């Protein structure tokens, strides 16, 4: 049963598609490649068409959910979760400018030209992705301001519909899209030249996760005046569970159990903070995506993005992370809009970020879950400093 679940998991299917793609790309001739390029382009059109729908379907309902439960602690929780994600992204950006130029990335490597596709199917998006983001923000806020229960209910139902599209359409075709992409990358020689760089990038990102978790727990301890070790020493089971499930929601019960064992966290803050942060705090995933995007930008387009572009990307990415869908690779999937519009990625760059992000997504999720303990410690310190009594005392 456990083996079947592993074989059916998205990372395994992506890895299988990646491996098959690399092998087939070395043996396919020009005739077969015309078919591969055509099919890959159609699948890419379907994925890109869904991007604005995903943006609207998850950002707007998330805003209405937060607005309905607004309170001082909720506001503090949202601020520190967003700040953690954006600062993690900026740290990753700084590391990218320092480290990526020294990696074995052959940005000027010569590659073989791909043949033209046999047929082309254009599926235009219903609106530009930045328009979808603006619509999501305004629609969500206006629904809260006017207390439009019908609209809020419709947005939640729309979110469920889009989530089903992601689960039943996007996720199933991703392995085939990745396979087609890596057939093309193997055929033109890109993969063989860039494989050492992939390994270096993943290793650097994993180190970055632990650096950020250490910083968060240090800040939480200094602010609350409590020992952060009394929190993170209990988080081993939650970290391992997150690695196995790749889902903050599936790890929630274990994370709550770990946090409740801490002697320095208030129980009411744990019951409030841990479930909330599981949905809005994605520092590990954000850190990963930023570094990967910078490396792929150099790998495919020959240069790193400008500092201004990366700052804008990090600020917007924090917003998208709040409304990311609860599926493997949800953060990068929800933010495809700004990956395309802000960074200017084409279909090949998009496929690469989806592939390498999903292959290590379990570790990003584990960083997210473990970091939630630090933010809950900050919430505990805030409540005590401002005289907010535990729920049972009120």
Secondary structure, DSSP 8 states (H G I E B T S, - for coil): -HHHHHHHSHHHHHHHHHHHHHHHHHH--HHHHHHHHHHHHHHHHHHHHHHHHHHHHHHHHHHHHHHHT--HHHHHHHHHHHHHHHHHHHHHHHHHHHHGGGS---TT---------S-------SS-HHHHHHHHHHHHHHHHHHT-HHHHHHHHHHHHHHHHHIIIIIHHHHHHHHHHHHHHHHHHTHHHHHHHHHHHHHHHHHHHHHHHHHHHHHHHHHHHTS-THHHHTT-HHHHHHHHHH--HHHHHHHHHHHHHT-SSS-HHHHHHHHHHHHHH--HHHHHHHHHHHHHHHHHHHSS---HHHHHHHHHHHHHHHHT--SSTTHHHHHTHHHHHHTS---HHHHHHHHHHHHHTHHHHHHHHHHHHHHHHHHHHHHHHHTT---GGG-
